[in-house]
Amino acid sequence: MLRVAIIGASGYTGADSVEILLRHQQAKAVYLTALPEECGKLSDTFGQFKGRCELDIEPLDLKKLAKEADVALCCLPHKVSMEFVPKLLDAGVKVVDFSADYRLKDTAVYEKYYAVKHTDTANLKKAVYGLPELFRKEIKKTNLVANPGCFPTTVILAIAPLLKEKLIDTDSIIVNSVTGITGAGKSPSVKFHFPNMNENIFAYGIGTHRHQPEMEQIAGEVAGGKVGILFQPHAGPFDRGILSSVYCQPKKTVTNEQLMSLYKDFYKGERFVQICKQSPAVKDVAKTNYCHLYPTFVKGKIVVFSAIDNLVKGASGQAIQNMNIMFGLEESMGLE
């Protein structure tokens, strides 16, 4: 049985990770950690685990973790994670990191967007970007996976077939995304207070969102050259889910039939990517590890609609998918 530690178990992604592991046939959560003020019984923090999981959330003890766990799901914030990941790796534990600390290969870009110096460039060079549909072979061989951001997951899956086939201009991609409130994390804030969010929607991170350089980096790897993306996120009045609408300028006219054939061929055998006959909805993917895609040709543009659950395929589910690959388990285990 694969033994899993969750670092930062008091947040939404920690809770979703526990939820998935409860139904995993060959892995189980054995050690949960958080800040001292957030410790105590997991079921006291998240009532849905009463009678189902009575583990305690404890302060991090690296010696205990190294003794009890084979892999750590590191659900720590950006800038904090890189303080702990080297210690986890040195302790002989494989790591799936949820933060952005190991996603951006250019430290200058990371330091610009996250306003902090990167302190673990050695492991940054070794980290593999954890989008299984594109980097499965590399994930199998690594001890450190950089779990993708939620928005980039929707976007990269949406445009990868187009980039691979060089069907679109790579300097004029426009992305419009709407995320649920859990995308802001568990800490309360005025902006995401219920009276403000209810029956409301607003744009944020205009021109500055940290996921844009991540999208451009990975899209560039897929395309084999520089890719420019204009990304605009919005927050909507629902708990979980992301719907991204991606607008691309084609190099030639294509039919809807050709697009559907391209996407079905590209993602053939990929269980968690489903090609739809109409625009997907966030309710269709809620609490699942699926990405639903709908490509279409409209008024001279290729438009791809992409929906995921931001906490599952956009975080915890994808992390466990990556963990399964790292340890040679059935990829969908726990995620059915």
SVG drawing of the C-alpha trace seen along z (x, -y; Angstrom):
<svg xmlns="http://www.w3.org/2000/svg" viewBox="-28 -45 49 47">
<polyline fill="none" stroke="black" stroke-width="0.4" points="0.0,0.0 1.4,-3.4 1.7,-5.7 0.8,-9.3 1.6,-12.4 -0.3,-15.7 1.6,-18.8 -0.9,-21.7 -3.9,-19.4 -6.1,-22.1 -6.9,-23.7 -9.4,-22.8 -6.8,-20.9 -5.8,-19.0 -9.4,-18.0 -10.0,-16.9 -6.8,-14.9 -8.0,-13.0 -11.4,-12.5 -9.8,-10.9 -7.4,-8.7 -10.3,-7.3 -11.4,-5.5 -8.0,-4.6 -7.3,-0.9 -3.5,-1.0 -2.7,-4.2 -3.8,-5.8 -3.2,-9.0 -1.1,-8.3 0.3,-11.6 -1.4,-15.1 0.4,-18.3 -0.4,-22.0 0.6,-25.1 0.4,-24.6 -2.7,-26.8 -4.5,-24.7 -3.7,-21.3 -6.2,-19.0 -8.5,-16.3 -9.2,-16.4 -12.8,-15.8 -13.0,-18.9 -11.7,-21.0 -13.8,-19.3 -17.0,-17.7 -17.5,-15.5 -14.7,-13.2 -16.4,-12.4 -16.6,-8.6 -14.7,-8.3 -11.2,-9.5 -10.0,-10.2 -6.4,-11.2 -5.0,-14.1 -3.5,-17.1 0.0,-17.6 2.9,-20.0 5.4,-18.9 8.0,-16.5 10.4,-15.5 11.8,-12.5 8.3,-11.1 7.3,-11.9 10.3,-10.1 9.6,-7.1 5.9,-6.9 5.4,-8.1 6.5,-7.2 5.2,-10.3 4.2,-13.8 1.4,-15.9 2.7,-19.4 -0.3,-21.7 1.6,-24.7 1.4,-28.3 3.7,-29.7 7.0,-30.9 6.6,-28.6 6.8,-25.3 10.4,-25.7 11.5,-25.9 10.2,-22.4 10.5,-20.4 14.3,-20.1 14.0,-18.6 11.3,-16.2 13.4,-15.0 16.5,-14.7 14.4,-12.5 13.9,-10.1 10.2,-11.0 8.8,-11.6 6.9,-14.9 4.0,-16.3 4.1,-20.0 0.9,-22.1 2.5,-25.5 4.1,-27.4 7.6,-27.2 8.7,-24.4 6.6,-25.3 8.4,-28.2 11.8,-27.3 13.0,-30.8 13.8,-32.1 13.7,-35.8 10.0,-35.2 9.2,-33.5 10.8,-36.3 8.9,-39.0 5.5,-37.5 5.9,-36.1 8.1,-39.0 10.5,-36.7 13.9,-35.1 13.8,-31.5 15.9,-29.5 15.8,-26.0 17.1,-26.2 18.8,-22.8 15.5,-21.0 13.7,-23.4 15.9,-22.0 14.8,-18.4 11.1,-19.1 8.7,-17.7 5.5,-19.6 2.7,-17.3 0.2,-17.4 0.0,-13.6 -1.6,-13.9 1.5,-15.6 4.4,-14.6 3.5,-11.1 6.9,-9.6 8.8,-12.2 6.5,-12.0 7.2,-8.2 11.0,-8.9 10.9,-11.8 10.9,-12.3 9.4,-15.8 6.3,-16.8 5.2,-20.4 1.5,-20.1 0.0,-22.5 -2.1,-25.5 -5.8,-25.1 -6.3,-27.7 -3.2,-26.5 -4.7,-22.9 -7.8,-24.1 -5.9,-26.2 -3.0,-23.8 -5.3,-20.9 -7.5,-23.1 -4.8,-24.3 -2.2,-21.5 -3.6,-19.7 -3.7,-23.0 -0.1,-23.8 1.2,-20.4 -0.3,-20.5 0.8,-24.2 -2.8,-25.2 -2.9,-28.5 -0.9,-31.7 1.1,-31.5 1.2,-35.2 -2.5,-36.0 -4.2,-33.5 -6.9,-35.0 -8.2,-33.2 -11.3,-34.2 -11.8,-32.1 -14.3,-32.0 -13.5,-30.2 -15.5,-29.3 -14.9,-30.9 -12.7,-28.1 -10.0,-29.3 -9.3,-32.0 -8.5,-29.5 -9.9,-29.0 -8.8,-32.2 -11.7,-34.7 -11.5,-38.0 -13.8,-40.9 -13.9,-40.4 -15.0,-36.8 -17.4,-37.4 -20.9,-35.9 -22.8,-39.3 -20.2,-40.4 -19.9,-37.2 -23.6,-36.2 -25.2,-37.2 -21.9,-38.8 -19.0,-38.2 -15.8,-40.3 -12.5,-40.3 -9.3,-40.3 -5.5,-40.0 -5.9,-42.2 -2.6,-41.8 -0.8,-40.5 -2.1,-37.0 0.6,-34.6 -0.8,-31.8 -0.1,-33.6 3.6,-33.0 3.0,-29.3 0.6,-29.0 3.1,-30.6 6.0,-28.4 4.2,-25.1 2.4,-26.1 5.9,-27.1 7.2,-23.6 4.3,-22.0 4.6,-24.4 8.4,-24.2 8.6,-28.0 7.5,-31.2 3.8,-31.5 2.0,-34.7 -1.3,-34.4 -3.6,-37.2 -5.2,-35.7 -8.1,-37.2 -9.6,-35.4 -13.0,-36.2 -14.5,-35.0 -18.1,-33.7 -20.7,-32.9 -20.2,-29.1 -18.1,-26.9 -15.9,-25.0 -15.1,-24.7 -13.4,-26.6 -14.8,-27.3 -12.2,-28.7 -13.0,-30.0 -9.9,-30.1 -9.8,-32.1 -7.3,-31.3 -6.4,-32.7 -6.2,-29.7 -3.6,-29.6 -6.2,-28.1 -9.9,-27.5 -10.9,-24.3 -14.2,-22.6 -15.9,-21.5 -15.6,-17.9 -11.8,-18.3 -11.4,-19.9 -13.4,-17.1 -11.4,-14.5 -8.1,-16.2 -9.1,-16.4 -10.5,-12.8 -7.3,-11.5 -5.0,-13.6 -6.6,-12.5 -7.4,-9.0 -7.0,-6.7 -6.8,-9.7 -9.5,-8.7 -9.7,-12.1 -10.1,-14.3 -13.5,-14.0 -14.3,-15.7 -17.9,-17.1 -20.4,-17.9 -21.4,-21.1 -19.9,-23.6 -19.2,-22.0 -20.6,-23.2 -18.8,-23.3 -21.6,-21.2 -20.7,-18.4 -17.1,-18.1 -17.7,-19.0 -15.9,-16.7 -14.4,-14.7 -10.9,-14.6 -12.2,-15.2 -11.5,-17.9 -14.3,-18.5 -13.3,-20.1 -15.4,-21.5 -13.5,-22.8 -15.4,-24.7 -14.8,-27.1 -16.7,-30.4 -16.4,-33.5 -12.9,-32.8 -11.7,-31.8 -11.1,-28.5 -12.7,-28.6 -12.1,-25.9 -14.2,-25.7 -12.6,-23.8 -14.1,-22.9 -12.6,-21.3 -13.1,-21.2 -10.4,-23.5 -9.9,-21.5 -9.7,-18.1 -8.2,-18.1 -7.0,-21.6 -5.2,-20.4 -5.8,-17.3 -7.1,-14.9 -4.3,-15.7 -1.8,-15.4 -3.0,-11.9 -3.1,-11.0 0.6,-12.1 1.3,-10.1 -0.2,-7.0 2.1,-7.4 5.2,-8.0 4.6,-4.7 3.5,-2.6 -0.1,-2.3 -3.2,-2.3 -3.5,-6.0 -7.2,-6.4 -7.0,-4.7 -9.0,-6.7 -10.3,-8.9 -13.0,-6.7"/>
</svg>
